[in-house]
């Protein structure tokens, strides 16, 4: 008789239970992905991150291509299980081969899609968004917390080591603009731009170059449309920000829609994908326009959704 180690049995049982739960939430197509397919939707909430195929999602029931649960992160220090709940941002990065996750529970991690191994982790108080920067750096925007309200810089080969920190009240957004070679970050009532100064690798820093006041308070989300335009959401509305002009224009498709927690526009296809607070700060739905679609995940308290970009 072949004796299977107890630890392996326990891990397999956890995976079976997770897959069973996901089956009831949506249609599960288990795949050994190495890369998140461009155009797929990545969403997160509670302790789960999911990759969805919107082209095969019908009648409100999503097709799940890939999933990750914080219970799978057995390589992390034990305290991270609590810190990784709830997940609040989930960005495909590094040619869509990695997933950058933040949690308002107090952590930021980088997960490899193929192996599901955590390759970077840091305790980031009330983290709400993060961005990968050139040269192996990443920036994290932390929201309201005694040790938060900050913008932090890390190298993703140096877990838990803060290299630079700036104050940022109610940090909610972080986006790297490759065309401008700038980091844009969103706070409670302002949008900022930073340059990365990594000439001294032992003391890299982010240099603030410009600040713009938001047209509303309560900055929620920040995403890139193209090299000169950003989408910004706050308490009561959504705007397009023109970087060159330094001006905001109301985003007509979501005009006067309050509490939009995430908003993404695929400029190439015209598809708009977003989430908005409905139950409290979370929702069980993902909304899309061009084409119109609503996906339901009734067992996950969702916060944000992202469209996977073309791999570069």
N, C-alpha and C positions, 0 to 999 in steps of 0.2 A: 504494500500500500504506500502511495506517495503521500508524504506528510507536508502539508502546506503551512508555512509560518503563520502564526496567529495575526501578526501585524498586517500581512498581505491580505488575509481574509477580511480584516476590519476595513482596510482601505477599499477593497472591492465592494464590500457591502455599502459603504458610504457613497461610492460612485453609482451603484445600482439605485439607491434611494434618491440620489440627486437626479438621475436620468428619468426615473419614474415621475418625480415631481415636475420636471420640465415637460414630460409628455402631456401631462394634464394642462399645463399652461399654454402649450402650443404644439405644433407638429414638429417633432424632433427628427432631424436628419443628421445623425452622428457622422461627422467627417473628421479625418485627420488632416486638418488644415495646417499649412505652413505659412499662409499669408491670408489676411482678410481680403476677400474679393472686393475690388473697387465697386462702388455703388451700393454695397450692402449697408445695412443700418446696424450701428453698435449702440446698445442701450444698457443702462445699469440702474440698480436700486437695491435696497436691503444689502444682502451679501453676495449678489450675483451680477455678472456681466455677461451679456448675450450678443451674439452676432446673428442678425436676421436677414433673410432673403426676401425683400419686398416684392419681387416679381412672382414669387410663389406663395404669397400670403393672401388668402382669400377669406371672405366672410368674417373678417376681424380676427382670424386665428393665424398667428405668425408662424412661419417656417423658421426653426432655430437651426443654424448651421454649426454653431460652436458655442460652448458655454464654459464659464469659470465660476467657481464658488470659493469663498474665502476659506472654507474647510479643506480645500485642496492645497493650501499654502502651508504644508507641514514643515517646510524647510525654514520658515520664519520663526523668530522668537515667539513664545506662547502669547505674549501680551498683544501681539498684532491682530489676533483673531477679533478682539474687541475693537481695536483701532480701525479695522477695515469694515466697519458697519456704522452707518449706511454708506454705500458707494454713491458718489454724486457726480463724477465725470469720468468719461471713458473715451480716450482718443487713440485711434490707430496711428502709429508713428513708425519711423524707420522702415520705409517701404512696406508699411502695413504688416510687418512681421512681428511687431510688438504692440502691446496695448498698455497705454499710460492711464493708470487708475488713481483717482483721489477719493478720499473719504472724509466726510465731516466728523467722523469718529476720531480722526487724528492721524491719518497715514497717507502716504503716496507710494505707489509701487509701479514697477515696470515688469510686465508679464510677457514671456515668449509665447507666441501663438502655437508653434509646433509642439513644444514640450510642456507648456503650461507652468513652467518654472518661473519663480520670481527672481529677476536679475538685479533689481534695485529696490531698496526699501528705506523709508525714513519716517520718523515721527514728525508729522506736520500738523500742528493744532488747527482744527476746523478747516482743513484744506478743501477748496471748492473747485480748483482748476489747476492745470499744469501745462507746460509746453516744453518740447525738446528743442534745444538750441544747438548751433554748430559746435563741433569740437568736443562732443561728449558731455555737454552740460544740459541741465534742465532747470526750469524755474517753476516755483509753486506759489500760487496766490492763496493765502490763508484768511479766513473770515473772522468774525467776532469771537474772541476767546482771550483769556488773560495772557496767554503766550502766543496768540495769533495776531490778527490785524497786521499782516506782514507779507512781504515778497521775499522769497528765499531762493538762493542759487545753490545747486549741487552739481557734482559730476556723477553720472550714473554708474561709474566703476568704483565709487566711494560711498557705500551706504551710510546713512545717518550723519554724514559730515556736512554741516552747513558752512558754505564757503563765503557767503555774503548775505546780508539781510538789510532790508529797507522797510520803513513803516508804510502800511497801506491799509487804511481803515475799511473793514468789510470786503477784503479781497475776494472777488468772485470770478474773474476771467483772466486768462493768460494765453496769448497767441503769438507765435513767431511769424513775422512777415519776411520771407526769404528775399523778396524783391527789394524791400527797403532795408534789409539787414537790421531790423529792429524788433524788439519785444514790445507788444502792446498789452497793457494790463488794465483791468477794470476794478474800480472800488465803489464805495457807496454812492458818491456823487461826482466822480471824476474818471477820466480816461487818461492814461499816461503812456508815453513812449520811452523806451530805454535802449541804449546801445550796450552790447557786450564788450567789455574790455578784459581780454584774457591774455594780454601780453606777458604778464607775470602769472604763470600757472599756479603758483603757490598762494597768490592773493588776487584771484579774478574778481571782477566787480561788475555791477550793472550801473550804468551812468544814465540818469534821467535827463532826457533831452527836451521833453515838452509835456505839458499838461493841458487838458481841455475839460471844462466843467460839463457835466451831463445835463441834458434838458429836463431830467427828472431825477429823483433820488431812488436809491435801492437798486443799483446796478446788479443785474442777474446773470446775463450771459454775454459772451463776446466770441464771435466767429469771423473767419476770413471769407470774403466773397472773391476778391482778387487782390492784386498788389496795391491797389489804391482805395479799396473800400472794405469796411467792416460792418457787420451786423451787431447792434447793441440792443439789449433788452433791459428794462428797468421795471419799476412797480406798475406803471400804467400804460406803457406803450413800447413799441419797437422802432428803431431808427436805422437808417443807413448812414454811416459816418464816412465822409469824403476826407481822406487823410491830407491830400494836397491843399484842399480848401479849408480844412479844419472846421467843417460844418456838418450839421445833422439834418437829415430829411426823413420825415415820417415814412416808414415802410408800409406802403398801402395794403399789401395782402394781410397784414396783421394790425392794421390801425386800430387803436383803442382796445386791443386785447390785453388785459392786465395779467401780471404774474407769469409771463412767458419764461420758463426756466431754461430752455435751450432752443436755439433757432439756427437752422442751417440752410443755405441756399446753394444748390449746385448750379453754377452759372452756365455750364455747358448744356445741361438738360432742362433747366428751369424748375427742377423739383425743389419744393420747399418742405422741410421736415422739422417738426417742433414738438415740444411738450409744454404744458402749462399746468400750474398748480390747481388742483380740483378738490381733493379730499382735505388737504391742509397744504403742506409744502410739496406734496407728491401727487402723482396721478397713476391711473392704471391704463392710460391710453397714450398712443403715439399718433400724431396727426400729420397728414401730408396733403399738399396741393400740387397739381400738375404731375400726375393725376391725383384726384381726391381719394383719400384712403384714411381709415381709422383702424389701428391695430389694438387689440386688447390683451393685456397680460394681468388678469385679475388677482394673481397671487404674488405679484412683485410690486412694491411701492417704487415706481420709477421716478427718476429725477431728470436725467438728461438723455438725449439721443444724438448721435453723430452719423454723418454720411462718410463712409470710407472713401478717401480720395484715390485718384490714380496713383499707383506706386511710382516713386521716382528713384 
